[in-house]
């Protein structure tokens, strides 16, 4: 078991297995590099003295200038980048796939007052222009993780592309021949006073990879992780061959690194590593002569001329105009785009027919729905689809799925994602002969978002309160609308935001939690309609703060949200709302495929914690849509 928010959560643990290789996921590297990685391998990868010695060695081989551009590829928590910057190297960049490690690297750089550009990204598609760097370092045995040789080759080809003519690469990889002869089939070690790790190892069927299983255990809380991974074993001959195939020249092998451990324990793949350098002989990449043209983007919004029953006064008020003003101001700071705004729904279709194709794409911010009818939110992208106009955000099918909370619950269950116990009351249901869940419960409209119809009276403690809550909800949402009755969970109120697109061009924003400490005693802890729309309500004092979660819980949340993002067809950005139950298990509440875009909304709060301005957040959404639409990596 492991802990999330101080509560225990079950971790799936396997017993003995016959074939380690059969349990290795093709993309195992997506989830394994986290706090547990630093915990189990910290005696090497988080040792300052080892890092200093390695950087001394690398500098002696490359002799870089203090102003040279250096890329630390697959940089992890940035230990080599940070050491280089601390020594006065002024143009150091780091790139890694692990959100956790990049976040840690940025924090350490900020705390140390060091100027380093850390990016989250895939080494097979490096997000830098050609001919950018004088040196590329691939240190710390960060090569050979992918399923195929071709994917490993893509990493070296991308490094070749981003290196300048005459630039040099340094590879630090495990000595494959040494590992084949000396790997330890089984070992275990104490990490600290509370944690120990057991490892099993075997060679793959073709002897090309070393397969490792790690079971990490806390002495009181039990097993924290049972994980499998595989690393390809290169020797002098085959790594030279792959470098030759990628076009590198002057390949040199240097003295190997033989690592020690401050715990004097199992070093695995880090025990003995090959160090080699190679040079890039190529012509400078021709520069495109055409100047970059600003993209024409039409921002489609709700119609302020029409009533909107979701808003407290049923019309656009001063706060709405302030929000739109903040949006315009933020978008005006994005120099890559030229924006026009459209909000007249009466002429939307005719305008799209005659002028829609003049825009490169539409920034669809019409979450009010066509004619400000929330049931017609999907009608707006449907119009874009019929006229073949590219646009941001979810398509009609995605919006239809996510508008139905019960349907989303079914999809989540299909994906083995936990949801609260609940049931739907249809209009013809008038009594509860068998009540399937325990009180307290919360009553919600099954259709819709913006917390419409959800307030403090929605939380019920007995049948009488439930019947009254259903009556009140139907009085505002209509007698024909189904009602969702859901167990009321009392743990943390969690939101996860994602900007970008699958499979690998996305960013997970910092997870946030609602802070209910300002709420008077006796009021249910919910972020309902009053919190979002009534500044005089005690709920208006609710704030969002960084969520306090175990790394295991954060990994589970992110993995689950990515599954839902793909299964429901989300695009460009989305928000996922969760609640922690009394056992510490996160349970999905709903999915928002076109979440609130306003300057003080939950997505903007997550972005601010990540160090983004409101303008930068909007820019990332637009870039994600532009890349998806064009199928290219937009710089």
N, C-alpha and C positions, 0 to 999 in steps of 0.2 A: 504494500500500500504506500501511497505518498500523500502529501498534504497540499491542499489548495485553500488559501484563506484560513489556515489554521485547522481545517477539517481534513479528515482522511478520505482518500479517493483510491479506488481499486485500480491497480496496475495489472495488465494481463501478463502472466508469466508462463512460459512453456516449461515442460519437464525435459527429460533427455530427448535429444533429436538424433536421428541417424545421419542426416546430411545437413551440415551447416549451410552449404551453398544454396540449398533449396529455399532457405528462409531469407536470403538477401534480396532486398528490393532493388530494382534498377536505379532508383533515385534515393538511395539510403542517405546520401550526403545532404539532402534537403533538411533533415530534422535532427541529425545527430550532433551538430556542432553548436552546443549550448552550454549552460552552466555545468552540466555533468561532464562535458568534455574537458573544461578547464579544471574541474575537480579531479578527474581521473588521470589526466595527462599534465597537470600543472607542475609536476616536479621537473618537467623539461620545458614545456611551451609557455610557462608563466614564471620562469626563473630568470631574474634580471642578469645574473652573472653569465648564464649560458647565452642569453641574447646578446650581451655585450661582446662576448668572445666570437660569436658567429658574425656579428656586424664587423668586428675588427678583421676577420678573415675575408669577408666579402669585399670590403674596401681595399684590402691589400691586392685582391685579384683584379678589381675593376678600375680602381683609382678614379672615382668620379669627382667632378668639380662640384663645389658647393652650390652652384647655380644650375647644374644639370637637372633635367627632368627625369625623375625616377618613379617607376611604377612598381609597387609591391603587390604582385598579383596573387590572388588567394591569400590575402593578408591576415585572415583570422581576426584576432582582437588587436591587430596592428602593432605587435611588439617590435618588429624590425623597423616599420615606418616611424614609430615614436622615437626609437633610439636614434635613427638617422636625423630626424628633425631636431632632436635634442642636441645633436652634435653640430648643428648649423646648416644642414642641407635644407635649402629653402623651397624646393619645388618637388615635394614628395607627395605621391598619391597612393591610395590603397583601394583595392577592389576585392570584395568577397561576397559569396552567395548567402552567408548566414546573417539574417537580420539581427540576431542576438549579438553576435561578435562585432558587427559593424557599429551597432548602437553603443557597445562598450568602448570600442575604439574611439568613437567621436567624443564620448564623455571623458575619456582619459586625455585626449588631445586638448579639450576645452579646459579641463582642470589644470593641465600643465602649461597652458598658454601657448600651445604649439599650433602652427598653421599647417594643417594637413587636409587634403581633400579625400575623404573616405566615401566610397560609393558602394551601394549594394547592387550586385549584378553577376551574371553568368560569365565565366572565363572563356566560354566558347563563342561569345558574342560581346566583345569588350566595348563598352559604351564611350570610346574615345575616338577621335578622328585618326586617320592614317598619319604616320610620320610625326608622332607627338613626343615620344620619349627617347632619351639617350640610353637609358638602361631599363631593363625589365628584370626584376627578381622574382623567382618562383621558389621561395625558401620553405623550410620546415616540413618537407615531405608532403607537399600539397598537390602532387601530380599522380595520376593513375587511378582516380576514383571512379571514372565513368565506366559504363557497361562495355564499351567497344574501344578498340584501338583508334577507330576513326574519330571518336569524340576526343580522345587524348590528343590526337593530331590537330584537331580544330583549335585547341588551346594554344599550341605552338604556332600555328598559322596566324592566329589572331595577334599573338605577341609579335610575330614577324611584321604584321601589317602596321601595328601602332609604333614600332621602333623606327627611328630615323635611319636613313642610309648611314652605315658605319656604326650603328648602335649595337649594343651587346646584351645578351641574355645570360643570366646565371640560373642554373637548375640545381636544386638541392633535393635529391630523391633517395629513397631507400635502396640499399645495395641488394638487388634481387637475388643474386647468386648466394650471397651470405645468408639471407633470410631463409631461402629454400633449405639450406643445410643446417641452420641453427635455430629455427623457430621453436618455441616452447608450446607443446600441444595443450597443456593445462597449467594454469597458474592462478594464484590469488594473492592479494596484498591489501594491507590496511592503507587507506588514503589519509585518514586522520583518526581522531578518537571515536568518531561516530559512523564512519563510512568505510566499507571495504568493497572490492571489486573482484569478481571471479571471471576468468577468461578461458575460452576454448578456442583452439585454432586448428585449421586444416588447409591443405592446398586444394585449389579447385580441381575439377576433373581433368582439365588440360594443363595443370601445373602453372598456369599463367598468373593466378591471383592467390593471395593469402586471405582466407576467410576467417573472420574473428567474430566471436560472440562474447558480449560483455553483460554480466548481470551485476548491477550496482545496488548495494543494499545499505540501508540505515539500520543501526543496531536496535532502535526502538520502533521505527515506523515501517520496517520491512523493505521489500524490494522497490526500488525507485525506477529502475529501467531494466529491460531485457531486450538487448538490441544487437543487430547483426550488421556487419559491414565488410567490404572487400576492397583490396588495393592491388593494382597490377604490379607485377615484379619485373622491373627492367634491369638489364645488365649493360655493360659497356657497349656491346655490339648492337643490341636492338635499340637502345636510346640514340646511339650515333646514327643508325639507319633512319629513324624517324626524323631526326634533325636534318639529315641530308635531304630527305624527301620534301621537307618544308622549305628548303632553300638556304639553310644556314651554312656558314663557312667558318673555317678556322676553329673547329670543335676541339677543345682542350679539356682533359680530365686532370683534376688537381687532387691533392691529398684528401682522403675521405674524412668525414667528421665521425668521430667515435664519441658518443654522448655518454655522460654520467648522469645519475639520478640522485638528487638530494635525499631521496627515500631509499636509495640503493635497491630498487625494485625492478619489476618487469618493464623493459623499455620497448618491446615489440618492434614495430617498424622504424622507430627512431634510433635504434641501437647503433647502426652503422649506415652512413649515407654517402652516396656518390655526389661529388661536387664537380660540375662542368660548366664551362663558359663557351659561347659561340658568338660569332659576329654576323651582322646583316649586310650583305652586299646587294644593293638594289638601286634603282633610280628613284628620285623623289616623285611622289604621286602627283600627277598633273592637277593643278587647281582648276576648279570649275570657274569659268569666266562670267557666267551669268550671276547677277546679283540676286540675293535671296529675296523672293517676293512675299510680301505679307499675305497670309491667308485671310480670305474674306469669310467671316463667321457671323451668322445671324443668331442672336440670342432670343429665343422664344419664351415668353413669360405668361403668367396668368393675366386675365383681362381686368383692369381696375374699373372699367365701366359697368361691370356686371356684379350682381350679388354673389357672395361666396358664403355658403351656410356653415363652413368650417370655422370661419373667423367669428370672434365673439359678437361683433356688431354687424356681421353678415356683409360688410363692405370693406374695401381697402381703407386702412386708417393711416395715421401719421407714422406709426412704427413700420408699416409695410413700405411706405414711400422712403423712409430712412434706410430700410434694408436694401431696397432697389438702388438707392443712391450709393450705398457702400459697395454694392456689387459693381456698378458702373465705374466707380473710382478704382477699385481693385483691378478690373479688367483693363482699364486705361494704362496700367503700368506694364502690360504685356506687349512688348514692341513687335512680336512676331505676327500679330493678328490685327486686323481691322474689323471692328465690331459695328454692327447695326442692330437695332432692337425692334422687336415686333410683339405687340400685345393685343391687337384688335382681332378678337376671335371671329367676329362677324365676317371679316374679309380674309380670314386665314387661308382657306382653301383656294380662293381665286388668286391671292397673292402668291401662294406656292406654285400654282400652275404657270403663272406668267413670269415670276421673278426668282423662284426658289433655286433654279439651276444656275443662277449667277453667283451663288455662295459656294465656297469650298465644302462647308458643312454647317450644320445647325448645332448650336449649344442649347440642348433641350432642357430648360429649367421650368417648364410648365407643369409643376407637380400639383397645381390646382385641378388639372384636367381640362379638357375642351369645354368651353363655356363655363369654366370654374366648377364643373361637376366632377367630383373625385372618382365617380364610377366610370368616367370617360377619360381618365388619365392615359389609358392605352390608345385612345383614338388619335392623339396627337402624333406619336411615332407611327401609327398605322398610316396616317396621311403621308408622312415622309416616305414610308416604304412604297406606297402605291405610286409615288412620283419619282422614286429612285433618288431621293435626296439623302445623302449621308448625315448622320446625327450622332450625338453623344448619348451614352446611357443605355438602359435596357430596351429591348424590342417589345412589341405588343405582347408576345407570348410570355416573356419574363415578367412583365408588369401584371399580366393576368394571374400567373401563378402566385406571385407574392402578395397580391391583393387579398388572397384567400388564406387566412391563417391556418385553417384546418388542413388545407391542401399542403402547405409548407410543412406542417407537422408530419404528414404522411411521408413526404419526401425525406425529411430528416430521419424518421424511423427506418426507412429503406436503407439509408446510409449508416445506420447504427449510431446515430447522433441522438443523445438523450433529450427528451422534451418533458415538460410538466404533464402530469396526468390531467386529463380534460375530457369534456364531452360537448357536443353541439346540441342546442335546443332549437328545433325548427318551429315555424309559426303555429303548426297544428298541435304542438306539445303543450299541454296545459297543466300537468301535474308531474310529480316526481315520485313514482312508486318505489323505484330502486335508485338510490343515490350512490353513484359509483366511486366518488372520491370523498375524502374527509374535508371538513372545514378547518381553517378558513379558505375561501375561494375568491377569485376575482372574476367579474363579469365584463366581457369585452364584446364589441361588434366583431363578428367573424370576418367581415369585409371592411377594408379601409386602413388608414394610417393616421398620422398626426395626433394620435391619442384621442381622437374624437369619441365622445361618449364614455371616457374613462376618467373618473374622479374618485374622491375619497369614499363616496358611498358605493363604489363598485366593489369594494372589499367587504365580503359578507361572512358572518360567523354562524348563521343558522338558516333554516329554510325560509323563515319569514323575511329576513333581510335579503335573501336571494330573490324571492318573488318580487319584492319591492324594487330591487335593483334592475331586474329584467323589465318590469313595467316602465321604470324611468328611461331605460335605454331605448325601448321600443317607441316611447313617446317622442324621441328625438331622431331615431334612425329609421323608423317605420316598422309597422307590424309584420311586414313580409321578410324582414331581414333575419337571418339566422344569428343566434347568440352563442358565443363561446364561453363556457364556464370552465375555468382553469384553476388548479390548486394554486394557492397564493404562497409563493416561496419567499422565505424571510432572509435569505443570504444576500450577498453582494449583487448589485444591479450593474451589469457589465455591458460594454459596447466595444465591438471590434470594427475597425474601418480598413478598407482596402482600396487603393488607387492603382489602376493599371489593368492588365489583362493576362489571362493564362495563355501559355503554360508557364512562362518565366519572366514576363516583363510587368511585374507588379510590386507594390510596396505595401507592407502591412504597417499601419500607423500604430502608435502606442495605444495599448488597451486602457480604457478609462472606466471609472466606477463613479456612480452617483454618491455624493456626500450628503447624507440626510441629517447631519449633526445640528443644523439650524432649525429643524422641524420640531414644533412643540410636541410634548408627550401626548400619546393617545391618537395621533394621526397615523394612518398607514403609510409606510415608506414606499411610495410609488412616484414615478415621474409621469404624471398624467396630464390631462388637458389644462388643469389649473397652473401647473408648473410652466407650461409653454405659452399660455395666452393671458393669464391674469396677474398683472404686476402687484395687485393688492393682496393676493393670496399668500398665506404662509409658505406655500410650496414654491413661490418665486425665489426664495432664498437658497434653493437647492443648487449646488455647484457640482462640476465634474472634476475629478482628480485622477492622477495616474493610479491604476488598479494595483493593489498589492497581491500578487499571485506567485505561486511556486513556478519554477521554470517548466515543470511537467504540465501544470495546468495551462500555462500560456501556450505551450506547444500543442496541446490538445485543442484549445480554442482556435488557434490559427489553422491547424490542419482541418478541423471541421468546417471552418468558414470557407476555406479554399475548395473543399468538396462541394459545399452548397453553391458557391460562386459559379462553379462549372456546371453542376447539375441543373441549376435554375436558369442558366444562360445569362448571368449578370455580365455587364460590360463596363469598362472604364472606371467605375467606382461603385461601392456598395457599403452598407453598414449592417451589422448583425447584432441583435440585442439578445442578451442572455441574463439568466438569474441563477445564483448559486442556491442549491437546496440545503437542507439541514445536515446532510452528510458530506457537504463540500463538493458535490458534483455540479458542474455547470450544465444548465438545461436551456435549450434554445427557446426564445419567445417568438421572434419574428425576423424576417429579412426585409431590408429596405433597398431595392435595386437602384432607385434614384433618390438617395437620401437628401435631407434638407441641406441646401447649399448656402444658407445665409451665414453672415459673418460671425454670429454668436451661436451657431448650431453645433451639434455634437461632432460632426466631421471636422469643422474648423477648430474645435477645442483639441481634438487629437492632433491635428496638424501643428497647432501652436506648441504643444508639448514636444513634438518632433523637431521643433526649431524652424518651422515654416511660417511665413506670413500668410494672410488670407489670400493675397494675390498669387503667391507661389503655389498654394494649394489648388486654386482654380487653374493655374497654368499647367500643373501636373495632370489634371483631369483632361484638359484640352490636348496636351501632348500624347497622352495615352490613346485618346480617341483618334487623333491624327495618325499615329503609328498603326493602329488597327485598321483604319480606313485605307491608308496608302499601302499597308503591308511592308513598311520600311522602318528603319531605325531613325527617327527624327532627332536631329541634334538640337 
